[in-house]
Amino acid sequence: MYFGLIRLLSYSTESTKESKGRLGEKAVDSIFSTAFFGKGERYIINNVIFETPDKKTHQIDHVVIYKTGIFCIETKNLRGTVSGTRESPVWRVYQYGASYDIQNPIFQNNGHVRVLSEFLGNNYDVHSVIVLVRGNKPQDIGEDVLNLQELRDYVKTYPCEKELSSGEMKRVYSCIKDYKDDGVISDLQHIENVKNRHRS
């Protein structure tokens, strides 16, 4: 199944940032299907936008709730070779003889983790995960930056002092899903918020 997802990404003609992002997020979502992940209680909520008291918005690609913990996942669907370190403010993507920079997704997702943790009352540990769906993560980048094929086992075997109970998983899921269903912030509002931040 994993290789089928990679072929889908490879043959896709989608070219815009938004459409490539959707394909990458769909690939991550598929990892948690019963066919690939197997049986067992888990919950996944996609595309959750939180607003902080200072009116900044944070868009989280996926929140996965499993007995081993709560995982805040940032998905990157990047063609070419990706280089960068944990400490560098940007990563560089090399493709077709050209290159461009992206914000270091580790820093980006650390902000998402903080917002999600605060939303949950700081009652749970939230784990940051960066997923490069095309299998091109930088070398020696750390255990929480994964290629797509590594995601399932990472979540299933994540070391935790105490597993979440079924009741805890359901409560966390309901809390986040209810917030999302209320539609506090739309995708368009988040995009405009990000543009305004970059202008300032």
C-alpha positions as CSV (number, residue, x, y, z in Angstrom):
1,M,0.0,0.0,0.0
2,Y,2.8,2.4,0.8
3,F,4.3,2.0,-2.6
4,G,1.0,2.6,-4.1
5,L,0.8,6.0,-2.3
6,I,4.3,6.9,-3.6
7,R,3.2,6.1,-7.2
8,L,0.2,8.3,-6.8
9,L,2.4,11.1,-5.7
10,S,4.9,10.5,-8.4
11,Y,2.4,10.5,-11.3
12,S,0.3,13.3,-10.0
13,T,0.1,16.4,-12.2
14,E,-0.9,18.6,-9.4
15,S,1.4,21.6,-9.3
16,T,0.1,24.3,-7.0
17,K,1.2,24.5,-3.4
18,E,-2.3,23.9,-2.1
19,S,-3.0,20.8,-4.3
20,K,0.4,19.2,-3.5
21,G,-0.3,19.8,0.2
22,R,-3.7,18.1,-0.1
23,L,-2.1,15.0,-1.8
24,G,0.6,14.8,0.9
25,E,-2.0,15.1,3.7
26,K,-4.1,12.4,2.0
27,A,-1.1,10.1,2.0
28,V,-0.5,10.6,5.7
29,D,-4.2,10.1,6.4
30,S,-4.1,6.7,4.5
31,I,-1.3,5.4,6.8
32,F,-3.9,5.3,9.6
33,S,-6.5,3.3,7.6
34,T,-7.3,-0.2,9.0
35,A,-5.7,-1.8,5.9
36,F,-2.3,-0.3,6.6
37,F,-2.3,0.5,10.3
38,G,-4.2,-2.5,11.4
39,K,-6.9,-2.8,14.1
40,G,-6.8,-0.9,17.3
41,E,-8.5,2.2,18.6
42,R,-7.0,5.5,17.2
43,Y,-8.4,8.8,16.1
44,I,-7.2,11.2,13.5
45,I,-8.4,14.8,12.9
46,N,-7.2,16.6,9.8
47,N,-6.7,20.3,9.1
48,V,-7.5,21.9,12.5
49,I,-7.0,25.7,12.7
50,F,-6.5,27.3,16.2
51,E,-6.5,31.0,17.0
52,T,-4.3,32.2,19.9
53,P,-5.2,35.2,22.1
54,D,-2.8,37.4,20.1
55,K,-5.0,36.6,17.0
56,K,-2.4,34.5,15.3
57,T,-3.7,31.3,13.6
58,H,-2.0,27.9,13.5
59,Q,-3.1,25.2,11.0
60,I,-2.3,21.7,12.1
61,D,-2.3,19.1,9.3
62,H,-3.1,16.1,11.4
63,V,-3.7,15.3,15.1
64,V,-3.4,11.6,15.7
65,I,-4.6,10.1,19.1
66,Y,-3.3,6.7,19.9
67,K,-2.6,4.8,23.1
68,T,1.1,5.8,22.8
69,G,0.2,9.5,22.8
70,I,-1.0,12.5,21.0
71,F,0.9,13.4,17.8
72,C,0.9,16.7,16.1
73,I,1.9,16.0,12.5
74,E,3.2,18.5,9.9
75,T,3.2,17.1,6.4
76,K,5.6,18.1,3.6
77,N,5.1,17.0,0.0
78,L,8.4,18.2,-1.5
79,R,10.0,17.1,-4.8
80,G,13.7,16.9,-5.1
81,T,16.5,16.9,-2.5
82,V,15.9,18.5,0.9
83,S,18.8,19.7,3.1
84,G,18.8,21.4,6.5
85,T,19.5,20.9,10.2
86,R,17.3,21.0,13.3
87,E,18.8,24.4,14.2
88,S,18.7,26.2,10.8
89,P,15.9,28.7,10.3
90,V,15.2,27.4,6.8
91,W,15.6,24.2,4.8
92,R,16.7,24.2,1.2
93,V,14.9,22.2,-1.5
94,Y,16.8,21.4,-4.7
95,Q,14.8,20.5,-7.8
96,Y,15.5,20.5,-11.5
97,G,18.7,22.6,-11.2
98,A,17.1,25.3,-9.1
99,S,16.5,25.7,-5.3
100,Y,14.3,27.4,-2.9
101,D,14.0,27.8,0.9
102,I,11.2,26.8,3.2
103,Q,10.7,27.6,6.9
104,N,12.2,24.9,9.1
105,P,9.2,22.7,9.7
106,I,10.5,21.7,13.1
107,F,10.2,25.3,14.3
108,Q,6.9,25.6,12.6
109,N,5.5,22.5,14.3
110,N,6.9,23.4,17.7
111,G,4.5,26.3,17.6
112,H,1.6,24.0,16.7
113,V,2.5,21.7,19.5
114,R,2.5,24.5,22.0
115,V,-0.9,25.8,20.9
116,L,-2.4,22.3,20.9
117,S,-1.0,21.6,24.4
118,E,-2.4,24.8,25.8
119,F,-5.8,24.0,24.1
120,L,-5.8,20.7,26.0
121,G,-5.0,22.5,29.3
122,N,-1.4,21.2,29.3
123,N,-2.8,18.0,30.7
124,Y,-1.2,15.8,28.0
125,D,2.2,15.5,26.3
126,V,1.9,16.4,22.6
127,H,4.6,15.0,20.3
128,S,5.8,16.8,17.3
129,V,6.2,14.7,14.1
130,I,7.4,16.0,10.7
131,V,6.6,13.7,7.7
132,L,8.2,14.0,4.3
133,V,5.9,12.0,2.1
134,R,8.3,11.5,-0.8
135,G,11.0,9.8,1.4
136,N,13.5,12.7,1.1
137,K,14.1,13.8,4.7
138,P,17.5,15.4,5.4
139,Q,20.2,13.1,6.8
140,D,20.8,13.0,10.5
141,I,17.9,15.2,11.3
142,G,16.4,13.4,14.3
143,E,13.9,10.7,15.2
144,D,10.8,13.0,15.0
145,V,11.4,13.8,11.3
146,L,10.2,10.9,9.2
147,N,9.8,9.6,5.8
148,L,6.2,8.4,5.1
149,Q,7.0,4.7,5.4
150,E,8.4,5.3,8.9
151,L,5.2,6.9,10.3
152,R,3.1,3.8,11.2
153,D,5.8,2.1,13.3
154,Y,6.9,5.4,14.9
155,V,3.4,6.0,16.3
156,K,2.8,2.3,17.2
157,T,6.0,1.9,19.1
158,Y,6.5,5.4,20.6
159,P,7.9,5.0,24.1
160,C,5.5,6.3,26.7
161,E,5.4,6.0,30.5
162,K,1.7,5.4,30.6
163,E,-0.6,4.5,27.7
164,L,-3.7,6.6,27.1
165,S,-6.9,4.9,28.1
166,S,-9.8,4.5,25.7
167,G,-11.7,7.1,27.7
168,E,-8.9,9.6,27.5
169,M,-8.5,9.1,23.7
170,K,-12.2,9.7,23.2
171,R,-12.2,12.9,25.4
172,V,-9.2,14.4,23.6
173,Y,-10.7,13.5,20.2
174,S,-14.1,15.0,21.1
175,C,-12.6,18.2,22.5
176,I,-10.6,18.9,19.3
177,K,-13.3,17.8,16.9
178,D,-16.0,19.9,18.6
179,Y,-13.7,22.9,18.3
180,K,-13.1,22.2,14.6
181,D,-16.8,21.6,13.9
182,D,-17.6,25.0,15.4
183,G,-15.6,26.5,12.5
184,V,-14.0,29.3,14.6
185,I,-11.5,30.1,11.9
186,S,-11.8,29.2,8.1
187,D,-9.0,28.2,5.8
188,L,-9.3,31.6,4.0
189,Q,-9.0,33.5,7.2
190,H,-5.9,31.5,8.2
191,I,-4.3,32.2,4.8
192,E,-5.0,35.9,5.1
193,N,-3.6,35.8,8.6
194,V,-0.3,34.2,7.5
195,K,0.0,36.7,4.6
196,N,-0.4,39.6,7.0
197,R,2.2,38.2,9.3
198,H,4.7,38.0,6.4
199,R,4.0,41.6,5.4
200,S,4.7,42.9,8.9
